[in-house]
Amino acid sequence: MIEATSCGGVVIFRGKILLLYKNYNHRYEGWVLPKGTVEPGEEFCETALREVKEEAGVEPELIKMIGTSSYTFNIPEGMVEKKVHWYLMMADSYNSKPQKEEYFEDSGYYKYHEAYHLLKFANEKQILEKAYKEYLNLKKRNLWGLKRSK
């Protein structure tokens, strides 16, 4: 078993969620949340912010850790067990630019119910549900949108 660790973000602007559409040679197609592999010496939160910037062209503000998801897949070298650490993030506009080099063809911000149904993977739907509940909780308490001190 090969272990791998990634980090990603549920990015929200004005109640809408950022999704990326990936099309890898017509074999891997679907809407996903931005995420990627941890680089040596990087903290998980740094990876999540870097990956959102690289894959979507968005520089979000990190709000808080949401949770983790795990899944397995096969590669020629064997089975990979991947753990993904997810963060709730806030964008400052609807601007995004999908990273073509990583086979992202489109990106956009979607209402919760649209994003939920567009997402390809069940584990990302679960993370979206958890993140959106936290977003609504923060918004209800007037804590969403406050600038954090760095």
Disulfide bonds with the S-S distance in Angstrom:
none
